[in-house]
Amino acid sequence: MAEELQEGSLQQIVEADLPEDADDHDEYLAEVQEFEEEAEALRLEDRRELLKSHKQDRKERKRYAERVFRLVCWWLAGVMALVCSAGLDALHLDETVLMTIVGSTTASVAAIFVVVAKYLFPSRT
């Protein structure tokens, strides 16, 4: 009987515990029904809040993804301007310094992009 009660509704549990000649049988059943309706309303409210949270997360992810993309674009445009300036002799940099700037900047931008992208869009396993 315990296994049947675990799988059953609250109403079935209360009905099983009530003696057949209980005067308040209908009253108990009404209370159980009211309790189940309130529980369902709370579950529905919880689902709505969860949906609202997911919508907000999606909105924020989109916003930050756009910001990170802009940062990466500007950063790379700055490096490109630096390389072009050095190539046109408008800026005099040693070749080693230029290669260090380009290499470290590229690695930094790639790392930032990967870290932020993994944070904003976690894998769903």
C-alpha positions in Angstrom: 0.0 0.0 0.0 2.9 2.4 0.7 4.1 2.1 -2.9 0.6 2.9 -4.1 0.5 6.0 -1.9 3.8 7.3 -3.1 2.7 7.3 -6.7 -0.8 8.5 -5.9 -2.2 12.0 -5.5 -2.7 13.7 -2.2 -6.4 13.1 -2.5 -5.8 9.3 -2.8 -3.7 9.4 0.3 -6.3 11.3 2.3 -9.1 9.0 1.1 -7.0 6.0 2.1 -6.5 7.3 5.6 -10.2 8.3 6.2 -12.4 5.7 7.7 -15.5 4.9 5.6 -17.9 6.4 8.1 -16.1 9.8 8.5 -18.5 12.7 8.8 -16.1 15.2 7.4 -15.1 13.0 4.3 -16.4 15.6 1.8 -14.8 18.5 3.7 -11.4 16.7 3.8 -11.7 16.0 0.1 -12.5 19.6 -0.6 -9.5 20.7 1.4 -7.3 18.3 -0.5 -8.6 19.5 -3.8 -8.0 23.1 -2.8 -4.5 22.2 -1.7 -3.7 20.5 -5.0 -5.1 23.6 -7.0 -2.9 25.9 -4.9 0.1 23.6 -5.5 -0.5 23.6 -9.2 -0.8 27.4 -9.2 2.5 27.7 -7.4 4.1 25.3 -10.0 2.7 27.4 -12.8 4.0 30.6 -11.2 7.4 29.0 -10.7 7.5 28.0 -14.4 6.6 31.5 -15.4 9.4 32.9 -13.3 11.9 30.5 -14.8 10.8 31.4 -18.3 11.1 35.1 -17.5 14.7 34.4 -16.2 15.6 32.5 -19.4 14.3 35.4 -21.5 16.4 37.9 -19.4 19.5 35.7 -19.7 19.1 35.5 -23.5 18.7 39.3 -23.7 21.8 39.9 -21.6 23.8 37.3 -23.5 22.9 39.0 -26.8 23.9 42.4 -25.4 27.3 41.2 -24.1 28.0 39.2 -27.1 27.6 42.3 -29.2 29.9 44.3 -26.9 32.6 41.7 -27.0 32.4 41.5 -30.7 32.8 45.3 -31.0 35.7 45.2 -28.6 37.4 42.5 -30.6 36.8 44.4 -33.9 38.2 47.7 -32.5 41.2 46.0 -30.9 42.0 44.3 -34.2 41.5 47.5 -36.1 43.9 49.2 -33.7 46.5 46.5 -34.3 46.0 46.8 -38.1 46.4 50.5 -37.9 49.7 50.0 -36.0 51.0 47.5 -38.5 50.0 49.8 -41.5 51.6 52.8 -39.8 54.8 50.8 -39.3 54.6 49.5 -42.9 54.2 53.0 -44.3 57.1 54.3 -42.2 54.7 56.7 -40.3 55.7 54.9 -37.1 59.2 53.6 -36.5 59.1 50.3 -34.6 61.7 47.5 -34.5 60.6 44.4 -36.2 60.8 42.4 -33.0 58.6 44.9 -31.1 56.0 44.8 -34.0 55.9 41.0 -34.0 55.5 40.9 -30.2 52.6 43.4 -30.4 50.8 41.6 -33.1 51.3 38.1 -31.6 50.4 39.1 -28.0 47.4 41.1 -29.2 46.1 38.3 -31.4 46.5 35.8 -28.5 44.8 38.2 -26.1 41.9 38.9 -28.3 41.3 35.3 -29.1 41.5 34.3 -25.4 39.0 37.1 -24.4 36.7 36.0 -27.2 36.8 32.3 -26.3 36.4 32.9 -22.5 33.5 35.3 -22.9 31.8 33.2 -25.6 32.0 30.1 -23.3 30.6 32.1 -20.4 27.8 33.6 -22.4 26.9 30.4 -24.3 27.6 27.4 -21.9 27.3 23.9 -23.3 24.0 22.2 -22.5 25.0 18.7 -21.4 
